[in-house]
Amino acid sequence: MKIDKLSNWISIKDRPLVIAGPCSAESEEQVIAIAKELKESGKVDAFRAGIWKPRTRPNTFEGVGLVGLPWMKRVKEEVGLPITTEVANASHVELALKHDVDILWIGARTTVSPFAVQEIAEALRGVDIPVMVKNPINADLALWMGAIERFSHLGMTKLAAIHRGFSTAEKSKYRNLPIWSIPIELKRLMPDLPIICDPSHIAGDRELISEVCQKAMDASMDGLMVETHITPDKALSDAKQQVTPMTLRNIIGSLSLRNEQGGNKTFDEALQKLRAKIDDADREILELLHMRMNIVNEIGLSKKENNITPLQISRMDAVMKNRAELGSKLGLDEKYVEDIFHVIHTESVRQQTKIMNDFDAGVSDKKDKE
């Protein structure tokens, strides 16, 4: 998959790329006023605003629609910032292109639907415009990658991903769980793809936005998309997660930006030695997992011979509790240990089930031959 560098399709003042603007375009005066303040801050590379707002329930503000696109065009022409908005169908694409929108983004609710994404991609066939794809609402990396690939397969190369967190029923301080491991894995699988963080939708609370921005930078993300409003508390949508242009300027100015490569010979040599130790430790872990799985297989055969089910809840609970306590004594986070052993135990049960099924299939084949 061919992906253009971020700097090939947008002018970046400094790392990171910053896209800012209101959750929703509410009036022409509001849009222009915010854009001017953002431009004056010297920290913003592109202006964002929702024109069509996909809301969870009807009878709420769902965006001004077509009337707001000329306001966005004024931002581009008079303020001098490139403009971006969300599109959810082919009609939105057509209208956005007619009003010279520079960058389009696909929202989380749209990303979950391959049909909708394909419709948008087809509407953009042959159009040289950047497209940013937000992660789906649910934590599904394949679905996120698939949406990006639909644009790539039609020859589009100016692509980026937007990490906006994942919906969850878990109690959390965040509106949407960041689950940083998913965008990090996306970066590993698509190393040339720029990833931009949307701290506003992750946080859901303006007091947490600075913290999320820093975590995004620590995860080597390429940019930030922050919802910004001149009077956030009066915003018609997502008021709690919007900041003022001045607050945004302070947040961006306070970010600690770290390099991916050291550049210091002494440091690099020390780092390589430590990484070699990690490699050795990982090799030992894999050898122990191999030995453990051999024992699991023996247990599976024994269970089959004695007509015992692969999964035994009481044993699973005891293992999880014991390993978490042992990990805690060793200074490891209990949740970390629980997550590891949940994966290990799930694979053990799967392997034992496979052994039993293979055994039954072998017995059946033998009877058929007889």
N, C-alpha and C positions, 0 to 999 in steps of 0.2 A: 504494500500500500504506500503510495507516494503522498507525503505530507509536506507542505511548504513551511519554512520557518516563520515564526510569528512576526519577526521583523520584516518579512517580505510583503505582508499585507496590512500592517498597521505601524504607524510611527510611535515608538515608545521613548518617552523622555528619559526614563531610568527604570531599572528593575525594581519592583515588578510592574507589569502592565496593570493599569488601574482603569476600570470602567465604572462609572458612577452616574447616579441620577435617581429620580423617584421611582417607587414601585409602580405607580401609575401616572400617566399624563392626565392632569385634572383640569387645567386651563392653560391658555396660551401664555398668560402672564406668569403663572407658576413655572412652566417649563423653561421659559426664557430666563427668569430670575435665577433659578437653580443653575442652569447652564453657565450663566455669566459668573456666578460665584465659584463654580468648579473650575472654570477656565482661569480665573484670577488666582486660584490657589496654586496653580503650577504643578499640581500633582496628578491630574487626570488626563488620560489619553483618549477616552471615548465617552460619549454620553448615552445613557440607557434610559428607557421609559417604556412601561407597558401600555400598549394601545388597546389590545384585546386582553382581558384578564379572565382566565379560566378559574372560576371560583367553585368551592366545594358545594355551596348551596345557592339556589336562585334567590332573587330579590335582594341581592347585595350588589355593590358597585362592580360592574364587570367591564370597566374601561369605557372611554369615550368613543372608541372605534375610529372610523374613517376621518372624522373631523380633526383628530389629533395629529394625523400625519403631516399636514402643512406646518404645524407648530414645530415638529421635529425637523422639518426641512429648513425652517428659519434658524434653528440652532446650528445646523451645518453651515448655512450661508452667512449668518451674521456673527455667530460666536466663534466659529472655526473649529468645532469639534466634530469628528465623525460620529454617526448616530447608529444605534442598534435597537432592535425591538424583537419581541417574540412573535412567531407565526405558528399557527396551529393547523392550517389547511392551505390548499392551493389558492383560494381566493385572497387570503391574507398575503401570500407571497406576491401575487399580481399587484395588489395595492401598494405594498411596501416598495416593490421595484419601481413602480410609477412615480413614487415620491422620493426616489434616490436614497433610500436607506442603504447604509454602507455595509452593515453586518447584520445577519439574522441569527436568532437563537431559537432552539427547539426546547420547549418546556418539559418539565418532568412528567406531567400528565400525558403529554403527547408521545414521549419516548417509550412509554409502556405499550404503545400500539404500533406494531410493524406496518399495518395498513396505512395509518396516518402518516408515519414517517416516509413510507414509499411514495405516497401522494405528493408530499412536499418535495421530495427529491426529484420526482418526475417533473414537477412544475419548475424546477431550477435547472433542468437539463440544458446544458450549453451556456448557462449563465455563470460568469466569473465573479462570484461573490462569496465572501467568507461565511461559514456556518458554524455556530457553536452549539454543541449538543449537551443538554443537562442530563445528569444521571436519572434513571427511572425512579419513581417514588419508592419502589421496593428495592432491596439490596440484591440486584441481579446484574452481575458484571457482563454476562453474555448478552443480555438484552441491550445494555449500554453500548457494547462493542458493535452489536448488530446494527444499531441505529447509525452509528458512525460509518460503518462499512457500506450502508445503503447509499450514502452520498459519495463515498470513495469509488464505488463501482460505476457511478455515472460520470466519473472523470473529475470530480471536485477534489482539489488539493489544499485549499485554504480552510482547514478544519481545526477545531479545538473542542475540548471537552470542558464542561462546567460541573464541578463537584458542589452540590447543594445539600448533601446529606440525605438520609433515608428515613422514611416514616416508620414509626415503631409504636407498639403499645406499652413498651417499657417506660417506667418513670425515669425521667432524665431532666437535667437542667437545660438541655437543648431542645429546640423545636423539632429538629431532625437530627438523628444520630450521625456524626461524621463518618464513623467506621473508616478511618484513614487507610486501613489495609486495602480497601477496594480500589480507590484511585491510585494507590501505589502499585498495585498489581496491574492496573490498566497501563500505567507508565512503563512497567516492565515488558508487557506484551506489545505495546505500541510506543516504543521509545521516542519516536519523532513527533508524537502528538502533543501539542501544548495542552496543559491542564490549568484551568482557571478556577479559583475557589469562590464560591458565593457564601460568604460568612453570614450574610443577613438571614438567609433561609435556614442555615444550620443553627444559628443562635436563637432567632426568634425574639431576641432581647438585645437592645442596643448596648447594654452594659457588658455583654459578652463578645461583642464584635471584635474588639482589639485583640482579645485572647485568641479567637479563632483565626484572625489574620496572621498572627505570629506562628500559630501551629501550621498554617498552610505554607508559610515561608520555610519553616523547619522541615516540611515534607517536600521541599524543592519544587513547589508549584510555580507556574509561570506568571500568574496574575491574580487579580482580585476583582470581583464585581460586587460593589457595595451600594445598597439602596440609600439614597441621600435626598433630603427634603429640607426646605428652608424653615418649615414649621412642622416637624415630624408628628407631634401629638395631634395635629389637625388633619393628617393625611387620611384620604378616603379608603385606603387599603394598607394593611400591614403596618400600622402606625408605630407599634412597639419596636419594630426591628430597623427603623430608619434613623439615620444620624444626620446632623447638620453638616454643611460643607466645611465649616471650621473644625468640627470634630473629626471629620474624615481626614482633613489635612494633618491634624495632630497624630492620628492613628498611623497614617502612612509615614510621617516623619519619625515616629518612634520605633518603627520596625527594625529588628536586628536581622540583617541579611548575611547569611553565611554562604561561603563558597563550597561547591561540590568537590573541588579538588584542592589539595593543600598548597602545593607550590613551594613548600619548604623541604629541602632534602632530608634533614634530620627527622622532621615530623613524618615524612613519607616512608622512610626506612623503618621507623618505629611502628608505624601503622601497619606496614606489610608483615612485620613479625607478629603483631597481635592478631592479624587476620589469619596468618598461618596456624596460630593456636586455635582459632575458631574453626578452621577447616579440620584440624585434627579432632577437636571435640565433636564436631558434626559427624565425622566418620565413625567415631566410637558410638554416638547415639544411634546411627543407622545400623551398625552391627548389633547393638543391643536390641533394637526393634526387630531385626531379622531373627535373632535368637528368641525373642519373646513370641513372635508369630509362629515359630516352630512349635513352641509349647502350646500356644493357642490351638494349633492344628491337632496336636495329640489330645487335648481336652475335647475338641470337637468330635473326634473319632470315639473317644470314651463315652461322651454323651449320647452319640448315636447308638452305640452298642447297648446302652442302658435306658434308651428311650427318654432322654432328658432334653428339654427345650434349650436352644442356644442362648436365649436371653433370660436371665434371672435377676429380677429387679432388686431383690435384697442384696445380692452380691454386688451389683452395680453401685447401689447406694453406699455400701460399705467401702468399696474401692475408692469412690470419689471423695468420701469424707476422709479416709485414711491418707490418700495422696495429697489432698489439700492441706491437711494438718502437717504432714511431713514437709511439704514444700514451704509452708509458713515458717517452720522451725529452721529451714535452710535460708530464710530471708527472701523467699520468692512470693510474689503476689498470689493470693489464693485463687482469684479469678483466672489468672494466667494458667495456673496449674490445672484448674478445673477444665478450662477450654482445651488444653492439650490432651488430657485423659478422656475427655468426651469424644474427641476424634479417634483416639487409640481404641477405646472401648467399642465405638460404633463399627470400626473396621474389624475388630475381633469377632463381633457378633455376625457381621456380614460374611466373614471368612468361614466361621463355623457353620453358618446356614448353607453356604456353598458346598462345603464338605459333605453335609448331610444330603443335600439334593443330588450331588454327584454320586454318592454312595447308593441312594435309592434308584437313580437312573441306571447305574451299573447292574444292580440286582434285577431290575425290570428287563434289561437287555439280555441278561443271562437266562431268565425264565423264558423269554420269547424264543431264544435259540434252542432251548430244550424242547 
